[in-house]
């Protein structure tokens, strides 16, 4: 084989490989079923033609047989009339038609046998096509299941990639940082917005609520001493009594500030006069 022959074989091999890889199983199966149905239709036409030939031979056999019987009847009629020569001619004609009838009968029986064989082959072909259709549906279902499994595997392979998890971890760290900054801004706003006194009282109420809940839990468990409840009441009373004192101190501070402001205004008017 020359170099051009080897090159042609290589190109043909590569083309066949590309065609094989590009084949869609579902489309190929549908195409095969379509071609099989076309073959089935052609086979039905051939069987129909064979049946027509068998019927035609049967009718010709019946016609020749009836003609031979008719010439025999005419020969008998000629004998009765004393026309022996005429009877001989009729008998010769009878023999011709009997010979042709016998040949047609043989051909008719052969055609009938061939028709039965064609019918049997047609039934086998039809059964194979029906089986192929059922198998096609099964194969297509298997193909779709394989595609789904492949897609799931590819998705899982993508998720197992370290870069994906690194992205999640990086986003989590970023969100944690954002939350910390938001909490810090809230804390700064509360501490330096001039409302720190109210925040202290809220913290005090929260702590007192936690202490009361803890004491209640201990009493349910039978772990709290008899003096625990009075102590808690005393602590609550002390805190409640401390609250008016703090409020009174706050009011005194406010009144002193207002008094200083009035004195400053009086000095300012006196200096202007």
C-alpha positions as a Markdown table, in Angstrom:
| # | Residue | x | y | z |
|---|---|---|---|---|
| 1 | Unk | 0.0 | 0.0 | 0.0 |
| 2 | Unk | 1.4 | 3.4 | -1.0 |
| 3 | Unk | 1.6 | 6.5 | 1.2 |
| 4 | Unk | -1.6 | 7.9 | -0.3 |
| 5 | Unk | -3.4 | 4.6 | 0.4 |
| 6 | Unk | -2.3 | 4.6 | 4.1 |
| 7 | Unk | -3.2 | 8.3 | 4.4 |
| 8 | Unk | -6.7 | 7.6 | 3.0 |
| 9 | Unk | -7.1 | 4.7 | 5.5 |
| 10 | Unk | -6.0 | 6.9 | 8.4 |
| 11 | Unk | -8.4 | 9.7 | 7.4 |
| 12 | Unk | -11.3 | 7.2 | 7.0 |
| 13 | Unk | -10.5 | 5.7 | 10.4 |
| 14 | Unk | -10.5 | 9.1 | 12.1 |
| 15 | Unk | -13.8 | 10.1 | 10.3 |
| 16 | Unk | -15.5 | 6.9 | 11.5 |
| 17 | Unk | -14.3 | 7.5 | 15.0 |
| 18 | Unk | -15.7 | 11.1 | 14.9 |
| 19 | Unk | -19.0 | 9.9 | 13.5 |
| 20 | Unk | -19.2 | 7.2 | 16.2 |
| 21 | Unk | -18.5 | 9.7 | 19.0 |
| 22 | Unk | -21.1 | 12.2 | 17.6 |
| 23 | Unk | -23.9 | 9.7 | 17.3 |
| 24 | Unk | -26.9 | 10.3 | 19.5 |
| 25 | Unk | -28.2 | 6.9 | 20.6 |
| 26 | Unk | -31.8 | 8.1 | 20.8 |
| 27 | Unk | -31.7 | 9.5 | 17.3 |
| 28 | Unk | -29.9 | 6.5 | 15.9 |
| 29 | Unk | -32.5 | 4.1 | 17.5 |
| 30 | Unk | -35.4 | 6.1 | 16.2 |
| 31 | Unk | -33.8 | 6.1 | 12.7 |
| 32 | Unk | -33.3 | 2.3 | 12.9 |
| 33 | Unk | -36.9 | 1.8 | 13.9 |
| 34 | Unk | -38.0 | 4.0 | 11.0 |
| 35 | Unk | -35.9 | 2.0 | 8.6 |
| 36 | Unk | -37.3 | -1.3 | 9.9 |
| 37 | Unk | -40.8 | 0.0 | 9.5 |
| 38 | Unk | -40.0 | 1.0 | 5.9 |
| 39 | Unk | -38.7 | -2.6 | 5.3 |
| 40 | Unk | -41.8 | -4.0 | 6.9 |
| 41 | Unk | -44.0 | -2.0 | 4.6 |
| 42 | Unk | -42.0 | -3.2 | 1.6 |
| 43 | Unk | -42.2 | -6.8 | 2.8 |
| 44 | Unk | -46.0 | -6.4 | 3.2 |
| 45 | Unk | -46.2 | -5.2 | -0.4 |
| 46 | Unk | -44.2 | -8.2 | -1.6 |
| 47 | Unk | -46.3 | -10.6 | 0.4 |
| 48 | Unk | -49.5 | -9.0 | -1.0 |
| 49 | Unk | -48.1 | -9.4 | -4.6 |
| 50 | Unk | -47.3 | -13.1 | -3.9 |
| 51 | Unk | -50.8 | -13.6 | -2.5 |
| 52 | Unk | -52.3 | -12.0 | -5.6 |
| 53 | Unk | -50.2 | -14.3 | -7.9 |
| 54 | Unk | -51.3 | -17.3 | -5.8 |
| 55 | Unk | -55.0 | -16.3 | -6.3 |
| 56 | Unk | -54.5 | -15.7 | -10.0 |
| 57 | Unk | -52.9 | -19.1 | -10.5 |
| 58 | Unk | -55.8 | -20.7 | -8.5 |
| 59 | Unk | -58.3 | -19.0 | -10.7 |
| 60 | Unk | -56.5 | -20.1 | -13.9 |
| 61 | Unk | -56.3 | -23.7 | -12.6 |
| 62 | Unk | -60.0 | -23.7 | -12.0 |
| 63 | Unk | -60.7 | -22.2 | -15.4 |
| 64 | Unk | -58.6 | -24.8 | -17.3 |
| 65 | Unk | -60.0 | -27.6 | -15.2 |
| 66 | Unk | -63.5 | -26.4 | -16.0 |
| 67 | Unk | -62.6 | -26.1 | -19.7 |
| 68 | Unk | -61.2 | -29.6 | -19.8 |
| 69 | Unk | -64.4 | -31.0 | -18.3 |
| 70 | Unk | -66.4 | -29.0 | -20.8 |
| 71 | Unk | -64.5 | -30.5 | -23.8 |
| 72 | Unk | -65.0 | -34.0 | -22.3 |
| 73 | Unk | -68.8 | -33.3 | -22.1 |
| 74 | Unk | -68.7 | -32.2 | -25.8 |
| 75 | Unk | -66.8 | -35.4 | -26.8 |
| 76 | Unk | -69.4 | -37.5 | -25.1 |
| 77 | Unk | -72.2 | -35.5 | -26.9 |
| 78 | Unk | -70.4 | -36.1 | -30.2 |
| 79 | Unk | -70.2 | -39.9 | -29.5 |
| 80 | Unk | -73.9 | -40.0 | -28.8 |
| 81 | Unk | -74.5 | -38.2 | -32.1 |
| 82 | Unk | -72.3 | -40.7 | -33.9 |
| 83 | Unk | -69.7 | -38.1 | -34.7 |
| 84 | Unk | -66.6 | -40.1 | -33.7 |
| 85 | Unk | -64.1 | -37.7 | -35.6 |
| 86 | Unk | -65.6 | -34.8 | -33.8 |
| 87 | Unk | -65.4 | -36.6 | -30.5 |
| 88 | Unk | -61.7 | -37.3 | -31.1 |
| 89 | Unk | -61.0 | -33.6 | -31.7 |
| 90 | Unk | -62.9 | -32.7 | -28.6 |
| 91 | Unk | -60.8 | -35.3 | -26.6 |
| 92 | Unk | -57.6 | -33.8 | -28.0 |
| 93 | Unk | -58.7 | -30.3 | -26.9 |
| 94 | Unk | -59.6 | -31.9 | -23.5 |
| 95 | Unk | -56.1 | -33.3 | -23.1 |
| 96 | Unk | -54.6 | -29.9 | -23.9 |
| 97 | Unk | -56.6 | -28.2 | -21.2 |
| 98 | Unk | -56.0 | -31.0 | -18.7 |
| 99 | Unk | -52.3 | -30.8 | -19.3 |
| 100 | Unk | -52.3 | -27.0 | -18.8 |
| 101 | Unk | -54.6 | -27.4 | -15.8 |
| 102 | Unk | -52.2 | -29.9 | -14.2 |
| 103 | Unk | -49.2 | -27.5 | -14.7 |
| 104 | Unk | -51.2 | -24.6 | -13.3 |
| 105 | Unk | -52.1 | -26.8 | -10.3 |
| 106 | Unk | -48.5 | -27.5 | -9.6 |
| 107 | Unk | -47.6 | -23.8 | -9.9 |
| 108 | Unk | -50.5 | -22.9 | -7.7 |
| 109 | Unk | -49.5 | -25.3 | -4.9 |
| 110 | Unk | -45.9 | -24.0 | -5.1 |
| 111 | Unk | -47.1 | -20.4 | -4.9 |
| 112 | Unk | -49.3 | -21.3 | -1.9 |
| 113 | Unk | -46.3 | -22.8 | -0.1 |
| 114 | Unk | -44.2 | -19.7 | -0.9 |
| 115 | Unk | -47.0 | -17.4 | 0.3 |
| 116 | Unk | -47.2 | -19.2 | 3.6 |
| 117 | Unk | -43.5 | -18.9 | 4.0 |
| 118 | Unk | -43.6 | -15.2 | 3.2 |
| 119 | Unk | -46.5 | -14.8 | 5.7 |
| 120 | Unk | -44.5 | -16.5 | 8.4 |
| 121 | Unk | -41.4 | -14.4 | 7.6 |
| 122 | Unk | -43.6 | -11.3 | 7.7 |
| 123 | Unk | -44.9 | -12.3 | 11.2 |
| 124 | Unk | -41.4 | -12.9 | 12.4 |
| 125 | Unk | -40.2 | -9.5 | 11.0 |
| 126 | Unk | -43.2 | -7.7 | 12.6 |
| 127 | Unk | -42.5 | -9.4 | 16.0 |
| 128 | Unk | -38.8 | -8.4 | 15.7 |
| 129 | Unk | -39.8 | -4.8 | 15.0 |
| 130 | Unk | -42.2 | -4.7 | 17.9 |
| 131 | Unk | -39.5 | -6.2 | 20.1 |
| 132 | Unk | -37.0 | -3.6 | 18.8 |
| 133 | Unk | -39.5 | -0.8 | 19.7 |
| 134 | Unk | -39.8 | -2.1 | 23.2 |
| 135 | Unk | -36.1 | -2.4 | 23.5 |
| 136 | Unk | -35.6 | 1.1 | 22.1 |
| 137 | Unk | -37.8 | 2.5 | 24.9 |
| 138 | Unk | -35.7 | 0.6 | 27.5 |
| 139 | Unk | -32.4 | 1.8 | 25.9 |
| 140 | Unk | -33.6 | 5.4 | 25.7 |
| 141 | Unk | -34.6 | 5.2 | 29.4 |
| 142 | Unk | -31.2 | 3.8 | 30.3 |
| 143 | Unk | -29.5 | 6.5 | 28.2 |
| 144 | Unk | -31.4 | 9.2 | 30.0 |
| 145 | Unk | -30.6 | 7.7 | 33.4 |
| 146 | Unk | -26.9 | 7.5 | 32.5 |
| 147 | Unk | -27.0 | 11.1 | 31.4 |
| 148 | Unk | -28.6 | 12.1 | 34.7 |
| 149 | Unk | -26.0 | 10.1 | 36.7 |
| 150 | Unk | -23.2 | 11.7 | 34.6 |
| 151 | Unk | -24.6 | 15.2 | 35.3 |
| 152 | Unk | -24.9 | 14.5 | 39.0 |
| 153 | Unk | -21.4 | 13.1 | 39.1 |
| 154 | Unk | -20.0 | 16.2 | 37.3 |
| 155 | Unk | -21.9 | 18.5 | 39.7 |
| 156 | Unk | -20.5 | 16.6 | 42.7 |
| 157 | Unk | -17.1 | 16.7 | 41.2 |
| 158 | Unk | -17.4 | 20.5 | 40.8 |
| 159 | Unk | -18.6 | 20.8 | 44.5 |
| 160 | Unk | -15.7 | 18.7 | 45.7 |
| 161 | Unk | -13.3 | 21.2 | 44.2 |
| 162 | Unk | -11.3 | 23.0 | 46.9 |
| 163 | Unk | -11.8 | 26.4 | 45.2 |
| 164 | Unk | -15.6 | 26.2 | 45.8 |
| 165 | Unk | -15.2 | 25.5 | 49.5 |
| 166 | Unk | -12.5 | 28.2 | 49.8 |
| 167 | Unk | -15.0 | 30.6 | 48.3 |
| 168 | Unk | -17.6 | 29.6 | 50.9 |
| 169 | Unk | -15.0 | 30.0 | 53.7 |
| 170 | Unk | -13.9 | 33.4 | 52.5 |
| 171 | Unk | -17.5 | 34.6 | 52.2 |
| 172 | Unk | -18.2 | 33.3 | 55.7 |
| 173 | Unk | -15.2 | 35.2 | 57.1 |
| 174 | Unk | -16.3 | 38.3 | 55.3 |
| 175 | Unk | -19.8 | 38.1 | 56.8 |
| 176 | Unk | -18.4 | 37.5 | 60.3 |
| 177 | Unk | -16.3 | 40.6 | 59.9 |
| 178 | Unk | -19.3 | 42.6 | 58.7 |
| 179 | Unk | -21.3 | 41.4 | 61.7 |
| 180 | Unk | -18.5 | 42.3 | 64.1 |
| 181 | Unk | -18.2 | 45.8 | 62.6 |
| 182 | Unk | -22.0 | 46.3 | 62.9 |
| 183 | Unk | -21.9 | 45.2 | 66.5 |
| 184 | Unk | -19.0 | 47.5 | 67.2 |
| 185 | Unk | -20.8 | 50.5 | 65.6 |
| 186 | Unk | -24.0 | 49.7 | 67.7 |
| 187 | Unk | -21.9 | 49.5 | 70.9 |
| 188 | Unk | -20.2 | 52.8 | 70.1 |
| 189 | Unk | -23.5 | 54.5 | 69.3 |
| 190 | Unk | -25.0 | 53.4 | 72.5 |
| 191 | Unk | -22.1 | 54.3 | 74.7 |
| 192 | Unk | -21.4 | 57.8 | 73.2 |
| 193 | Unk | -24.8 | 59.0 | 72.2 |
| 194 | Unk | -25.5 | 60.6 | 75.7 |
| 195 | Unk | -27.9 | 57.7 | 76.6 |
| 196 | Unk | -25.4 | 55.6 | 78.6 |
| 197 | Unk | -27.4 | 55.9 | 81.8 |
| 198 | Unk | -30.4 | 54.3 | 80.2 |
| 199 | Unk | -28.2 | 51.5 | 78.9 |
| 200 | Unk | -26.8 | 50.9 | 82.4 |
| 201 | Unk | -30.3 | 50.5 | 83.7 |
| 202 | Unk | -31.2 | 48.1 | 80.9 |
| 203 | Unk | -28.1 | 46.0 | 81.7 |
| 204 | Unk | -29.1 | 46.0 | 85.3 |
| 205 | Unk | -32.6 | 44.8 | 84.5 |
| 206 | Unk | -31.2 | 42.1 | 82.3 |
| 207 | Unk | -28.8 | 40.9 | 85.0 |
| 208 | Unk | -31.6 | 40.9 | 87.6 |
| 209 | Unk | -33.9 | 38.9 | 85.3 |
| 210 | Unk | -31.1 | 36.3 | 84.8 |
| 211 | Unk | -30.5 | 36.1 | 88.5 |
| 212 | Unk | -34.2 | 35.6 | 89.2 |
| 213 | Unk | -34.5 | 32.9 | 86.5 |
| 214 | Unk | -31.5 | 31.1 | 88.0 |
| 215 | Unk | -33.0 | 31.2 | 91.5 |
| 216 | Unk | -36.3 | 29.9 | 90.2 |
| 217 | Unk | -34.5 | 27.0 | 88.4 |
| 218 | Unk | -32.7 | 26.1 | 91.6 |
| 219 | Unk | -35.9 | 26.1 | 93.6 |
| 220 | Unk | -37.5 | 23.7 | 91.1 |
| 221 | Unk | -34.5 | 21.4 | 91.4 |
| 222 | Unk | -34.5 | 21.7 | 95.2 |
| 223 | Unk | -31.0 | 23.1 | 95.2 |
| 224 | Unk | -31.9 | 26.6 | 96.5 |
| 225 | Unk | -31.5 | 27.2 | 100.2 |
| 226 | Unk | -34.2 | 28.7 | 102.3 |
| 227 | Unk | -32.3 | 32.0 | 102.4 |
| 228 | Unk | -32.0 | 32.2 | 98.7 |
| 229 | Unk | -35.4 | 33.6 | 98.1 |
| 230 | Unk | -35.2 | 36.3 | 100.8 |
| 231 | Unk | -31.7 | 37.3 | 99.6 |
| 232 | Unk | -33.1 | 37.7 | 96.1 |
| 233 | Unk | -35.9 | 39.8 | 97.4 |
| 234 | Unk | -33.5 | 42.0 | 99.5 |
| 235 | Unk | -31.3 | 42.4 | 96.4 |
| 236 | Unk | -34.3 | 43.4 | 94.3 |
| 237 | Unk | -35.5 | 45.8 | 97.0 |
| 238 | Unk | -32.1 | 47.4 | 97.2 |
| 239 | Unk | -32.0 | 47.8 | 93.5 |
| 240 | Unk | -35.5 | 49.3 | 93.4 |
| 241 | Unk | -34.6 | 51.7 | 96.3 |
| 242 | Unk | -31.4 | 52.7 | 94.5 |
| 243 | Unk | -33.3 | 53.7 | 91.4 |
| 244 | Unk | -35.1 | 56.7 | 93.0 |
| 245 | Unk | -31.8 | 57.9 | 94.5 |
| 246 | Unk | -30.2 | 57.9 | 91.1 |
| 247 | Unk | -33.1 | 59.7 | 89.5 |
| 248 | Unk | -33.0 | 62.3 | 92.3 |
| 249 | Unk | -29.3 | 62.8 | 91.8 |
| 250 | Unk | -29.9 | 63.3 | 88.1 |
| 251 | Unk | -32.6 | 65.9 | 88.8 |
| 252 | Unk | -30.3 | 67.8 | 91.1 |
| 253 | Unk | -27.5 | 67.8 | 88.5 |
| 254 | Unk | -30.0 | 69.2 | 86.0 |
| 255 | Unk | -31.2 | 71.9 | 88.3 |
| 256 | Unk | -27.6 | 73.0 | 89.1 |
| 257 | Unk | -26.8 | 73.2 | 85.4 |
| 258 | Unk | -29.9 | 75.3 | 84.8 |
| 259 | Unk | -29.0 | 77.6 | 87.8 |
| 260 | Unk | -25.5 | 78.1 | 86.4 |
| 261 | Unk | -26.9 | 79.0 | 83.0 |
| 262 | Unk | -29.2 | 81.7 | 84.6 |
| 263 | Unk | -26.3 | 83.2 | 86.5 |
| 264 | Unk | -24.2 | 83.3 | 83.4 |
| 265 | Unk | -26.9 | 85.2 | 81.5 |
| 266 | Unk | -27.3 | 87.7 | 84.3 |
| 267 | Unk | -23.5 | 88.4 | 84.3 |
| 268 | Unk | -23.6 | 88.8 | 80.6 |
| 269 | Unk | -26.4 | 91.4 | 80.8 |
| 270 | Unk | -24.7 | 93.3 | 83.6 |
| 271 | Unk | -21.5 | 93.5 | 81.6 |
| 272 | Unk | -23.3 | 94.8 | 78.6 |
| 273 | Unk | -25.0 | 97.5 | 80.6 |
